[in-house]
Amino acid sequence: MMRMRVGGEKRFALLLAARDSDYVKKVYGGYFNVFVDALGDEGERWDLFRVVEGDFPDMDELQNYQAFVVSGSPYDAYGNEHWILKLCYLLQTLFSMQKKVLGICFGHQVLCRALGGSVAKSNSGWDIGVREITILKELLPRNSFELDEIPSSLSIIECHQDEVWEVPDGAQVIAYSDKTAVEMFSYGNTVLGIQGHPEYTKDILNNLIDRLISAHSVEVPLAIWSSTMALHLWPKLYKSVKVVAFNTTLSIMICLALTHTIGLTKRDLELIILTTSNDLIVRRLIFQLCRSATVHITKSKEIQGVRQRLYGKQ
């Protein structure tokens, strides 16, 4: 156990289920600081337990903590690694003690699993970016977790491919989105799970996306080209370095063709993306491929006008 801050009487524990990335260590000094900056307050004492490395709080010390926070993780919450099974047992113990527990992303999922719910991979794949979620305010736990002022909808950073499929008996789904059915759940007044990352900043998300792409952890769907679109676009690839694409996946293929097949350098490329997509990871990959290029993302409402100017009325 590592004691990072000492303050007043209120004592909290962060159960860290991920190792610090090089970026987070360099910019923030580690995920612990990210969490305490986001969730902590003056006069509190926060202790760090790196559960992913087998560092757990002493069972005799549990009663001394007011609340526990379980972080995100690259591991599967339904996995059977020893530390994950030990974490499930700890969460069951905390629940029986009526200790407050907040689970975030992986923490949300493993908390659900430990208390009898089910977790699995999402049928619709990764969710990476900023997602608007709907809060069921009438189901929020009262006098707990300071949720009284939460709005009926909010935007939160997401980065997950697993999700809660079924909450434990007695638990309530208190938020959902068009992508994920269980964005938040509560169990009584002591348990709260959040699928998103309230602690993340945009730069942390962008760095995480870069690492996922570099590690080939995320599959970007291939575009299906119609013969009409191909006839419109491919002549432009050879005659001009200004390329218009009507979706982000198609843009990636054009980037690859320009920078590798035809041999144009990245700085020669001007790419205009016309898209209704909010798929942040696809956009991030485009910027990775074209770091030195001039990239314009045109608002979706302008797409039809550009189509008509380029190809005539459709």
C-alpha positions as CSV (number, residue, x, y, z in Angstrom):
1,M,0.0,0.0,0.0
2,M,1.2,3.5,-0.8
3,R,0.0,6.5,1.1
4,M,0.0,9.4,-1.2
5,R,-1.9,12.1,0.7
6,V,-2.7,12.6,4.3
7,G,-5.4,15.0,5.5
8,G,-8.3,15.0,7.9
9,E,-10.5,12.3,9.2
10,K,-12.1,11.1,6.0
11,R,-10.1,8.3,4.5
12,F,-10.5,6.9,1.0
13,A,-8.8,4.1,-1.0
14,L,-8.1,3.9,-4.7
15,L,-8.0,0.3,-5.9
16,L,-5.9,0.8,-9.0
17,A,-6.5,-2.0,-11.6
18,A,-4.2,-0.5,-14.3
19,R,-0.5,0.3,-14.5
20,D,0.5,3.9,-15.1
21,S,1.1,4.7,-18.7
22,D,4.3,6.6,-19.6
23,Y,2.2,9.6,-20.6
24,V,0.2,9.8,-17.4
25,K,3.3,9.3,-15.3
26,K,5.1,12.1,-17.2
27,V,2.2,14.6,-17.3
28,Y,0.3,13.8,-14.1
29,G,2.6,11.8,-12.0
30,G,0.4,8.7,-12.3
31,Y,-3.3,7.7,-12.3
32,F,-3.5,8.2,-8.6
33,N,-3.1,12.0,-9.0
34,V,-5.7,11.9,-11.8
35,F,-8.3,10.3,-9.6
36,V,-7.6,12.4,-6.5
37,D,-7.7,15.6,-8.6
38,A,-11.0,14.6,-10.1
39,L,-12.7,13.1,-7.0
40,G,-10.8,14.2,-3.9
41,D,-11.3,17.2,-1.7
42,E,-9.4,19.1,0.9
43,G,-9.0,17.5,4.2
44,E,-9.2,13.9,2.9
45,R,-6.7,11.1,3.1
46,W,-6.3,8.9,0.0
47,D,-4.4,5.6,0.0
48,L,-3.3,3.8,-3.2
49,F,-3.5,0.1,-3.6
50,R,-2.2,-1.3,-6.9
51,V,-4.5,-4.3,-7.0
52,V,-3.4,-5.2,-10.5
53,E,0.0,-5.9,-8.9
54,G,-1.4,-7.9,-6.0
55,D,-1.4,-5.0,-3.5
56,F,-4.6,-5.1,-1.5
57,P,-5.7,-3.4,1.7
58,D,-5.5,-5.3,5.0
59,M,-8.9,-6.8,5.8
60,D,-8.5,-5.4,9.4
61,E,-8.2,-1.9,8.0
62,L,-11.3,-1.9,5.8
63,Q,-13.5,-0.4,8.5
64,N,-11.2,2.7,8.7
65,Y,-12.2,3.8,5.1
66,Q,-15.2,5.9,4.3
67,A,-15.3,4.7,0.6
68,F,-13.4,2.8,-2.1
69,V,-12.9,3.6,-5.8
70,V,-12.1,0.9,-8.3
71,S,-10.4,2.2,-11.5
72,G,-10.5,1.1,-15.1
73,S,-8.2,-1.5,-16.5
74,P,-7.1,-3.1,-19.8
75,Y,-8.1,-6.5,-18.3
76,D,-11.5,-8.2,-18.7
77,A,-13.7,-7.9,-15.6
78,Y,-14.9,-11.5,-16.4
79,G,-11.3,-12.8,-16.4
80,N,-10.1,-15.3,-13.8
81,E,-6.7,-13.9,-13.0
82,H,-5.9,-14.3,-9.3
83,W,-5.9,-10.6,-8.5
84,I,-9.3,-10.2,-10.2
85,L,-10.9,-13.1,-8.2
86,K,-9.3,-11.6,-5.1
87,L,-10.8,-8.2,-6.0
88,C,-14.2,-9.7,-6.4
89,Y,-14.0,-11.2,-2.9
90,L,-12.9,-7.8,-1.5
91,L,-15.9,-6.1,-3.2
92,Q,-18.3,-8.7,-1.8
93,T,-16.8,-8.1,1.7
94,L,-17.1,-4.3,1.3
95,F,-20.8,-4.7,0.2
96,S,-21.5,-6.9,3.3
97,M,-19.9,-4.2,5.4
98,Q,-22.1,-1.5,3.7
99,K,-19.0,0.4,2.7
100,K,-19.4,2.9,-0.2
101,V,-17.8,1.7,-3.4
102,L,-17.5,3.6,-6.7
103,G,-16.6,1.5,-9.8
104,I,-15.4,3.2,-13.0
105,C,-15.3,1.4,-16.4
106,F,-13.6,-2.0,-15.5
107,G,-14.4,-1.1,-11.8
108,H,-18.1,-0.7,-12.8
109,Q,-18.0,-4.1,-14.6
110,V,-16.1,-6.1,-11.9
111,L,-18.3,-4.6,-9.2
112,C,-21.3,-5.9,-11.1
113,R,-19.8,-9.3,-11.5
114,A,-18.8,-9.6,-7.8
115,L,-22.4,-8.8,-6.7
116,G,-24.0,-11.3,-9.1
117,G,-24.5,-9.5,-12.4
118,S,-23.1,-10.5,-15.8
119,V,-20.4,-8.8,-17.9
120,A,-19.3,-9.7,-21.5
121,K,-18.0,-8.1,-24.7
122,S,-20.3,-5.6,-26.4
123,N,-22.0,-6.9,-29.5
124,S,-21.5,-3.6,-31.1
125,G,-17.7,-3.3,-30.5
126,W,-15.6,-0.6,-28.9
127,D,-17.0,2.7,-27.6
128,I,-14.3,5.3,-27.6
129,G,-14.9,9.0,-27.4
130,V,-17.4,11.3,-25.8
131,R,-20.9,9.8,-25.3
132,E,-24.1,11.4,-24.2
133,I,-25.9,9.4,-21.5
134,T,-29.4,9.7,-20.2
135,I,-29.8,9.7,-16.4
136,L,-32.9,8.2,-14.8
137,K,-33.1,10.8,-12.0
138,E,-36.1,9.2,-10.3
139,L,-34.0,6.1,-9.6
140,L,-30.9,7.8,-8.3
141,P,-29.8,6.7,-4.8
142,R,-30.8,9.3,-2.2
143,N,-28.4,11.0,0.3
144,S,-25.5,9.1,-1.3
145,F,-22.6,9.9,-3.8
146,E,-23.8,13.5,-4.0
147,L,-25.9,12.9,-7.1
148,D,-28.7,15.3,-6.3
149,E,-27.4,18.0,-8.7
150,I,-26.7,15.7,-11.6
151,P,-28.5,16.7,-14.9
152,S,-30.9,14.5,-16.8
153,S,-28.3,14.0,-19.5
154,L,-24.6,14.5,-19.7
155,S,-21.5,13.8,-21.8
156,I,-18.8,11.5,-20.5
157,I,-15.6,10.1,-22.0
158,E,-15.9,6.4,-22.8
159,C,-13.2,3.8,-23.7
160,H,-14.4,0.2,-23.4
161,Q,-15.3,-2.9,-25.4
162,D,-16.8,-4.9,-22.5
163,E,-20.1,-3.9,-20.8
164,V,-22.5,-4.9,-18.2
165,W,-25.2,-7.2,-19.6
166,E,-27.2,-7.7,-16.5
167,V,-27.1,-5.9,-13.2
168,P,-27.3,-7.9,-9.9
169,D,-30.6,-8.7,-8.4
170,G,-31.8,-5.7,-6.4
171,A,-29.6,-3.3,-8.3
172,Q,-31.0,-0.4,-10.5
173,V,-29.9,0.8,-13.9
174,I,-29.8,4.5,-13.5
175,A,-28.3,5.6,-16.8
176,Y,-28.1,4.4,-20.4
177,S,-27.0,5.6,-23.9
178,D,-27.7,4.7,-27.5
179,K,-24.6,2.5,-27.4
180,T,-24.7,0.9,-23.9
181,A,-27.7,-0.2,-22.0
182,V,-26.1,0.0,-18.5
183,E,-24.0,3.2,-18.4
184,M,-24.6,3.5,-14.6
185,F,-26.1,1.3,-11.9
186,S,-26.6,1.6,-8.2
187,Y,-27.2,-1.0,-5.5
188,G,-28.8,0.5,-2.4
189,N,-27.1,3.6,-1.1
190,T,-23.5,2.2,-1.1
191,V,-22.7,1.0,-4.6
192,L,-22.4,3.0,-7.7
193,G,-21.0,1.9,-11.1
194,I,-20.1,4.2,-14.0
195,Q,-19.1,2.8,-17.4
196,G,-17.5,6.1,-18.5
197,H,-14.5,7.9,-17.2
198,P,-15.3,11.0,-15.2
199,E,-11.6,11.3,-14.2
200,Y,-10.3,11.4,-17.8
201,T,-9.1,14.5,-19.6
202,K,-9.2,14.8,-23.4
203,D,-5.4,14.4,-23.6
204,I,-5.4,11.2,-21.6
205,L,-8.1,9.8,-24.0
206,N,-6.1,10.8,-27.1
207,N,-3.0,9.2,-25.7
208,L,-4.9,6.0,-24.9
209,I,-6.3,5.9,-28.4
210,D,-2.8,6.3,-29.9
211,R,-1.6,3.4,-27.8
212,L,-4.5,1.2,-28.7
213,I,-3.9,1.9,-32.4
214,S,-0.2,1.3,-32.2
215,A,-0.8,-2.0,-30.4
216,H,-3.3,-3.0,-33.0
217,S,-5.8,-3.5,-30.2
218,V,-8.6,-1.8,-32.1
219,E,-9.9,-3.0,-35.5
220,V,-11.1,-0.2,-37.7
221,P,-13.9,-1.4,-40.0
222,L,-13.2,-1.5,-43.7
223,A,-15.2,0.8,-45.9
224,I,-17.4,-0.9,-48.6
225,W,-16.9,1.0,-51.8
226,S,-19.7,1.4,-54.3
227,S,-18.5,1.4,-57.9
228,T,-20.0,4.8,-58.4
229,M,-18.0,6.3,-55.5
230,A,-14.8,4.6,-56.6
231,L,-15.2,6.1,-60.1
232,H,-15.6,9.5,-58.6
233,L,-12.7,9.3,-56.1
234,W,-9.9,7.2,-57.7
235,P,-9.2,9.6,-60.6
236,K,-8.9,12.4,-58.0
237,L,-6.2,10.4,-56.1
238,Y,-3.9,10.5,-59.1
239,K,-4.6,14.0,-60.4
240,S,-4.8,16.0,-57.2
241,V,-3.6,16.0,-53.6
242,K,-7.0,17.4,-52.5
243,V,-9.3,14.5,-51.7
244,V,-12.9,14.6,-50.7
245,A,-14.3,11.7,-48.7
246,F,-17.8,11.2,-47.4
247,N,-17.0,9.0,-44.4
248,T,-14.2,8.5,-42.0
249,T,-13.4,4.9,-42.8
250,L,-13.2,5.7,-46.5
251,S,-10.8,8.6,-45.6
252,I,-8.5,6.1,-43.9
253,M,-8.2,4.0,-47.0
254,I,-7.6,7.1,-49.1
255,C,-4.8,8.2,-46.6
256,L,-3.2,4.8,-46.9
257,A,-3.4,4.9,-50.7
258,L,-1.9,8.3,-51.0
259,T,0.9,7.9,-48.5
260,H,1.9,4.3,-49.4
261,T,0.6,3.2,-52.8
262,I,1.1,6.4,-54.8
263,G,4.1,7.6,-52.8
264,L,2.9,11.1,-51.9
265,T,4.3,12.3,-48.6
266,K,2.1,13.2,-45.7
267,R,2.8,16.9,-46.0
268,D,1.6,16.8,-49.6
269,L,-1.9,15.8,-48.6
270,E,-4.9,17.9,-48.0
271,L,-7.8,15.7,-46.9
272,I,-11.4,17.0,-46.6
273,I,-13.6,14.8,-44.4
274,L,-17.3,15.1,-44.8
275,T,-18.9,13.0,-42.1
276,T,-21.8,12.5,-39.8
277,S,-19.7,10.1,-37.8
278,N,-18.7,10.8,-34.2
279,D,-16.3,7.9,-34.1
280,L,-13.3,9.5,-32.4
281,I,-11.0,6.6,-32.8
282,V,-11.4,6.6,-36.6
283,R,-10.7,10.4,-36.6
284,R,-7.7,9.9,-34.4
285,L,-6.3,7.3,-36.7
286,I,-6.7,9.7,-39.6
287,F,-4.7,12.3,-37.8
288,Q,-2.0,9.7,-36.9
289,L,-1.6,8.8,-40.6
290,C,-1.6,12.5,-41.6
291,R,0.2,14.3,-38.8
292,S,1.8,16.8,-41.3
293,A,-1.2,17.0,-43.6
294,T,-3.8,19.7,-43.7
295,V,-7.0,18.1,-42.5
296,H,-10.4,19.7,-42.6
297,I,-13.5,18.1,-41.0
298,T,-16.6,19.6,-42.5
299,K,-19.9,19.8,-40.6
300,S,-22.3,17.1,-41.7
301,K,-25.0,19.6,-42.7
302,E,-22.8,20.8,-45.5
303,I,-22.4,17.3,-47.0
304,Q,-25.3,17.5,-49.5
305,G,-24.2,20.9,-50.8
306,V,-20.7,19.7,-51.4
307,R,-22.0,16.5,-53.1
308,Q,-24.1,18.5,-55.5
309,R,-21.2,21.0,-56.4
310,L,-18.8,18.1,-57.0
311,Y,-21.0,15.6,-58.8
312,G,-24.2,17.4,-59.7
313,K,-27.6,16.7,-58.3
314,Q,-28.1,13.2,-56.8
